[in-house]
Amino acid sequence: NLSVPAQFNFTISSNQNYSRYDCVSWDFNAAGGRGNWTTDGCITKKDSISSSTIECQCSHLTNFAILVDISRRINPKPQSAAINRALETITYIGVLLSLLGLAATIATLLLIKSQRQKDVSKYHIQLCCALFGMLLVFVIGIDRTEHFGGCVTVSVLIHYFTLVAVMWMGAEAVLMFQKIVIVFVQITTRFIVILSLICWVIPLIPVIIPLAIDRNFLVKRTVPDGYCFISNVTVFFAAFLGPILLILAFNAVVFIVVITIIIKHTVKRSIDHKKKTDTIQLMLNITSVFVLFGLTWIFGALTIMKAAPTFEILFTILNSFQGFL
């Protein structure tokens, strides 16, 4: 807890094509007493004059080092800066529009009594609240890496609200299955209360476990590409992407069943009434269900697997504007 941070420089090879670098210190108490490197209490800065000099500012004294990422040696063609800037711009525009759309939806469903009393509205309100919380925390704090505690808080909130939102997408899939496939089903207040507890409490488990093990798993405090979200690959897949993909797999099955029934009804009605507008309505229904079930997140999984840059663009556009749609 030094009042003035200790500053020191490291020199790295400028021709090694490192993708990132971290100032770290040795924590003797980490990993069950075995010790491990940690970024806690250290800030990484790159010298603007020398590309090979890394400046570290740490609030304590111990053993220090620089950890570097050599992944660019395997993938030497990083995405262009122009594409990154375009994706960032699309993200912030989409998020702001989504926040406005979600706020309007929540207000409408709460203030209009006839809408508030519908079963589907009770699901929509909670889904919109989770998405609103996730997007608001994201746009305010995703890049605020200068304060470790605040950055961890942002990471935890984004993690939690995202899992809650996906849980409610799964609940929406169940509701639609009940209404369209089963048809004659009664949604009681007790059922909605139990479902709400499940959707808001269960996501706490994969959020709390990594937080209890090591807070450094939840942030990436590097310059210039640091962010306040899960940086450990194992934790990311086990506590975040894994649960999301399980729910999306379930939603995909329900999506196929529901859309099959909608298509059959639309085709029959078109034959009976010869309405050309039914085709347009069908496409709107399919798109709405696809977005509602969160299936656009599949593009996110393909982005992580680096299937193609197109999937990253689709994921950015569709998920940034999800609340608006």
ROVEX-904239 format. One line per field, with one value per residue (C-alpha): residue in one letter; chain; z, y, x. Coordinates in steps of 0.05 Angstrom, whole numbers. Each point is the difference from the previous one (the first is absolute). Example, Ala and Ser with C-alpha at 12.3 -4.5 7.8 and 13.67 -1.06 7.14 Angstrom:
2
residuo: [A:S]
cadena: [A:A]
zz: [156:-13]
yy: [-90:69]
xx: [246:27]
This chain:
325
residuo: [N:L:S:V:P:A:Q:F:N:F:T:I:S:S:N:Q:N:Y:S:R:Y:D:C:V:S:W:D:F:N:A:A:G:G:R:G:N:W:T:T:D:G:C:I:T:K:K:D:S:I:S:S:S:T:I:E:C:Q:C:S:H:L:T:N:F:A:I:L:V:D:I:S:R:R:I:N:P:K:P:Q:S:A:A:I:N:R:A:L:E:T:I:T:Y:I:G:V:L:L:S:L:L:G:L:A:A:T:I:A:T:L:L:L:I:K:S:Q:R:Q:K:D:V:S:K:Y:H:I:Q:L:C:C:A:L:F:G:M:L:L:V:F:V:I:G:I:D:R:T:E:H:F:G:G:C:V:T:V:S:V:L:I:H:Y:F:T:L:V:A:V:M:W:M:G:A:E:A:V:L:M:F:Q:K:I:V:I:V:F:V:Q:I:T:T:R:F:I:V:I:L:S:L:I:C:W:V:I:P:L:I:P:V:I:I:P:L:A:I:D:R:N:F:L:V:K:R:T:V:P:D:G:Y:C:F:I:S:N:V:T:V:F:F:A:A:F:L:G:P:I:L:L:I:L:A:F:N:A:V:V:F:I:V:V:I:T:I:I:I:K:H:T:V:K:R:S:I:D:H:K:K:K:T:D:T:I:Q:L:M:L:N:I:T:S:V:F:V:L:F:G:L:T:W:I:F:G:A:L:T:I:M:K:A:A:P:T:F:E:I:L:F:T:I:L:N:S:F:Q:G:F:L]
cadena: [A:A:A:A:A:A:A:A:A:A:A:A:A:A:A:A:A:A:A:A:A:A:A:A:A:A:A:A:A:A:A:A:A:A:A:A:A:A:A:A:A:A:A:A:A:A:A:A:A:A:A:A:A:A:A:A:A:A:A:A:A:A:A:A:A:A:A:A:A:A:A:A:A:A:A:A:A:A:A:A:A:A:A:A:A:A:A:A:A:A:A:A:A:A:A:A:A:A:A:A:A:A:A:A:A:A:A:A:A:A:A:A:A:A:A:A:A:A:A:A:A:A:A:A:A:A:A:A:A:A:A:A:A:A:A:A:A:A:A:A:A:A:A:A:A:A:A:A:A:A:A:A:A:A:A:A:A:A:A:A:A:A:A:A:A:A:A:A:A:A:A:A:A:A:A:A:A:A:A:A:A:A:A:A:A:A:A:A:A:A:A:A:A:A:A:A:A:A:A:A:A:A:A:A:A:A:A:A:A:A:A:A:A:A:A:A:A:A:A:A:A:A:A:A:A:A:A:A:A:A:A:A:A:A:A:A:A:A:A:A:A:A:A:A:A:A:A:A:A:A:A:A:A:A:A:A:A:A:A:A:A:A:A:A:A:A:A:A:A:A:A:A:A:A:A:A:A:A:A:A:A:A:A:A:A:A:A:A:A:A:A:A:A:A:A:A:A:A:A:A:A:A:A:A:A:A:A:A:A:A:A:A:A:A:A:A:A:A:A:A:A:A:A:A:A]
zz: [0:-22:-1:-63:-48:-13:-74:-38:-73:-36:-68:-47:-70:-50:-56:36:-21:69:0:73:62:75:59:54:70:37:50:51:26:-67:-27:69:26:-60:-27:-67:-42:8:-32:65:20:-65:-61:-67:-44:-65:-13:-56:-26:5:-25:40:69:47:61:62:57:62:68:38:0:-15:-60:-67:-72:-69:-28:-75:-48:-60:-36:-58:-20:-15:-31:-30:-35:53:-18:-32:43:-47:12:75:0:-42:46:61:-31:-19:70:36:-48:6:76:8:-46:37:67:-26:-30:64:44:-44:0:76:10:-49:30:71:-11:-46:44:-58:-20:71:16:-59:16:-56:27:67:-37:-46:58:36:-64:-18:71:-5:-70:23:60:-43:-54:49:40:-65:-32:65:26:-49:-11:70:18:41:66:14:48:-45:-61:37:18:-72:-22:52:-18:-75:13:45:-41:-64:31:29:-69:-33:55:-16:-74:18:41:-60:-42:51:2:-76:-2:51:-37:-71:7:64:-9:60:58:59:25:74:44:41:-63:-20:70:0:-71:19:59:-44:-55:49:51:-39:-41:66:5:-62:18:73:-9:-44:43:62:-32:-30:-18:-52:-44:-9:-31:-54:21:-60:-42:-49:-5:72:20:61:-15:8:-26:21:-58:45:43:-62:-31:65:35:-58:-70:21:37:-56:-54:40:3:-73:-21:36:-31:-69:7:24:-56:-53:30:7:-69:-31:30:-20:-72:-4:26:-47:-61:16:11:-65:-38:32:-6:-54:40:-29:64:39:-28:27:66:3:-10:54:47:-13:10:64:30:-21:36:60:11:-1:-58:-27:55:-43:-44:63:9:-73:11:59:-42:-54:-53:-43:10:-28:63:44:-40:3:75:13:-41:23:74:6:-29:35:51:-55:-43]
yy: [0:50:72:12:-60:-31:11:-42:-19:-66:-7:-53:-21:44:-51:-56:22:-7:10:26:7:5:29:-53:-13:-66:-15:-50:-17:-15:-69:-30:25:-23:71:30:62:53:67:24:68:11:42:-12:58:-1:54:45:11:-69:-58:-48:33:-19:43:-31:38:-43:18:-50:-31:-73:-39:28:-23:9:-55:2:-33:-32:-22:46:-45:-52:48:55:38:39:32:69:62:26:-61:5:73:-15:-57:45:55:-49:-29:67:24:-66:-2:71:-14:-66:36:49:-57:-42:60:15:-73:-6:65:-21:-69:28:61:-31:-45:-43:-16:-8:-56:-44:-61:16:72:-27:-38:58:50:-43:-17:74:19:-51:24:73:-14:-37:53:59:-29:-19:69:35:-44:-53:39:30:-42:53:-21:-74:-5:39:-40:-65:27:17:-69:-35:42:-12:-74:-4:41:-37:-68:25:27:-67:-37:43:-14:-73:15:37:-62:-43:49:1:-76:-3:51:-26:-75:-20:57:-15:19:47:43:13:55:-54:-28:69:14:-66:12:70:-27:-53:51:52:-46:-58:47:21:-68:6:73:-9:-61:34:62:-41:-38:58:70:7:-50:54:57:13:60:9:61:17:-57:-10:-13:-17:-70:-72:-8:-72:-47:-58:44:33:-66:-35:58:42:-29:-71:16:47:-53:-51:47:20:-73:-10:64:-23:-64:38:51:-56:-29:68:25:-66:10:74:-18:-53:48:55:-45:-26:70:24:-56:14:76:11:55:21:38:-65:-13:67:-14:-68:29:52:-55:-42:60:20:-70:-7:64:-13:-68:31:-43:58:-19:-60:49:19:-72:-3:66:-30:-60:48:-33:63:77:2:-34:53:55:-37:-12:73:27:-49:-1:75:15:-58:44:48:-56]
xx: [0:52:-25:41:3:67:20:48:13:10:31:-30:22:-36:4:-37:-70:-32:-75:-2:41:-15:37:-6:23:10:-55:28:-70:-33:-16:-9:67:39:5:-17:8:-55:-16:-33:29:38:-15:34:20:39:52:-25:71:31:-42:43:-8:-56:-13:-30:-33:-13:-28:44:69:16:27:-21:1:-32:-44:-8:-50:34:-64:14:57:-53:-50:44:-57:-39:-65:8:-7:-55:-43:11:-21:-61:-21:10:-43:-55:2:-9:-55:-36:6:-27:-59:-12:-1:-52:-41:3:-18:-60:-22:5:-38:-54:-10:-2:-44:-54:-43:-26:71:27:-51:21:44:48:9:24:54:18:8:51:37:3:24:57:21:-5:45:51:4:1:58:35:-3:20:56:26:65:9:61:36:-34:6:-59:-46:22:-15:-69:-15:22:-43:-62:8:10:-61:-49:20:-14:-66:-20:16:-39:-61:10:-5:-62:-30:13:-37:-58:-6:3:-56:-43:10:14:-36:-52:-45:45:-11:57:-11:29:36:32:26:28:38:24:24:39:33:19:27:34:31:47:32:34:46:12:20:46:53:-5:15:58:39:-24:55:-39:-53:40:52:41:45:16:-30:-50:-21:-72:-41:-23:22:72:13:-18:-21:-45:-29:-21:-22:-36:-24:-1:-17:-65:-20:10:-40:-60:8:1:-66:-28:22:-40:-62:11:-3:-63:-35:19:-23:-69:-2:19:-54:-54:24:0:-69:-27:32:-34:-67:2:52:35:67:16:4:69:25:-33:32:70:-13:-23:62:46:-35:4:73:19:-45:32:69:23:41:50:19:39:39:22:22:38:38:18:25:-44:-1:1:-71:-27:32:-34:-67:7:17:-58:-54:18:13:-68:-36:-34:-22:-28]
